[in-house]
Amino acid sequence: MAKEQLVVGSKVKDLIKESDLRTDGDLLEALSDKVEEMLKSAMGRCKENGRSTVRPCDL
């Protein structure tokens, strides 16, 4: 079963296209993996600080 993608592919592609660049086929999966890493780290920081709400400062 494929992992759930955490980014909106069309939005990422549009942003890259605005700079006259192309998107590699593996970019969206790699970006989604990075986002997942960042969120897991932020959730850990949130728990360590005794909170139940993940905040921007946790990133």
Helices and strands as residue ranges (DSSP letters): H 9-17, H 27-48, G 56-58
